[in-house]
Amino acid sequence: MSKRNLKHLLLSCFVAISFAANAQQNFSVEEAVQYAIRNHSSTKKDVIKIADAEAQMKAIKATGLPQLNGSAEYQYFIEVPAMPLPKEFDPTGEGGTIAFQKRNNLNLGLNASMLAFDGSYLVALKAAKLYREYVRSQTEITPITIRKNVTDSYYTVLIAEKNKAQLEKNINIIQTLRKEVGEIYKAGLNEKLDVDRIDLSISNLQSTINVLSRNIEILKNVLKFQMQLPMDQPITLTDNFDVIYNEAQTEQSKSVEQLNIQNRPEYRSIGKGIELAKLDIDRFKKGYLPSLSVFGSFGRGFQSDNIFKSGGLWIPTSLVGIKLAVPIYDGGAKKANIQRAQIVVETNVIDRNDFERATNLEVINAQQSYLNALETVKDKQKSLDLAQEIFRVSQVKYKEGIGASFETQQAEAELYSAQAGLIQAQSEVITSKFAIEKALGNFE
């Protein structure tokens, strides 16, 4: 392959990769949630926390396993220490000093030890396993938080797009009216002021649509942030507001579903925390028990005045032993630690009870909000039907020359208000239904 063809191939690959990186991505709300869970920094931190818990468990387990250490030490005595020699031990009868140490000393050693029994160690092993479960239970909360943030952002974009679509329908209706009123003006049957008023209404609608379009882009950026999607990555929402609303308003059984508090990962996590705190109490109590360890040592020492000459003395040392440590008095430290651990347990139990009460309230309020939203939709739909009829009649009267333009304008404003009110009520049905699912813990 020539260099020129290779260059073209590499350029084509680069363009293809760049295009793929910036290609439009389509997401339903569930796809957006799953993408966020896979790529969110919180999920990555949870993986690290689990790995840390595993490492802690291994570290605690290692303290009870045999420990083996080797050592090597060399000493050179510039001045060899000596001891007084009594006259009666000196053959010359003069006395003086005697050295039992050579100038060069080399010591090699191998030491082994093992914990034979320690009540605190056994409890610590159990606590390490439970701590791993506790960390895992905490990581179950992260996907719920991510789902809530992504879903809220996703629905906010859908609501804005629904409002924009409604305004675009309205502007089409007003533009049709503008043509009809323009023809009437050309026929000399009305004033130019009537045409100008409609033009102003169209201008205001178009301005509102433009603002909404910019706001939708801002809201999409918020959604991409929650999803951990690159900001320069275009995104399209594939779910439809009306479809989601129809699904939400048909699932009215959720308004009476009973709470099973065990479905909430937060509750389970608090429970693991209580178990862990109770083990802490047990660990401090086991501290009153004796501990037993065994040890052994094997060593060789070499002494010589000149290591470069043959000779010298090798001195062997080997031993085994057992050590019993009996706690007698610690100034009340263990008792104080037990009391503190008991306080932690009591505090966690109170926290769990508070969470259960708060969750029950959350479920009740979410279910009531859902029912209220359904009733509000019915009322807003009636108001919209009435506003549409008023607007229709005002248009007919105006075209026939028996109605004033201000009546049409007032009817138009009331119609827009009724449309926005209905969309808002429908969005509350969607969000309150999601709130019920979250409160019940149905996102496992």
Salt bridges, closest charged atoms under 4 A:
GLU30 OE1 - ARG147 NH1 2.93
GLU54 OE1 - ARG132 NH1 3.28
GLU54 OE2 - ARG136 NH2 3.48
GLU133 OE1 - LYS272 NZ 2.96
GLU140 OE1 - ARG268 NH2 2.70
ASP152 OD2 - LYS148 NZ 2.83
GLU161 OE2 - LYS220 NZ 3.97
GLU180 OE1 - LYS399 NZ 2.43
ASP196 OD1 - LYS192 NZ 2.96
ASP199 OD1 - ARG178 NE 2.56
ASP242 OD1 - LYS162 NZ 2.99
GLU251 OE1 - LYS433 NZ 3.36
GLU257 OE1 - LYS254 NZ 3.39
GLU266 OE1 - ARG264 NE 3.12
ASP280 OD1 - ARG283 NH2 2.84
ASP282 OD1 - LYS286 NZ 2.94
ASP305 OD2 - LYS102 NZ 3.86
ASP330 OD2 - LYS334 NZ 3.08
ASP354 OD1 - ARG357 NH1 3.56
GLU362 OE1 - ARG264 NH1 3.30
GLU362 OE2 - LYS438 NZ 3.57
GLU375 OE2 - LYS378 NZ 3.61
GLU389 OE2 - ARG392 NH2 2.64
GLU407 OE1 - LYS397 NZ 3.80
GLU437 OE2 - LYS254 NZ 3.48
GLU437 OE2 - LYS433 NZ 3.65
GLU444 OE2 - ARG268 NH2 3.17
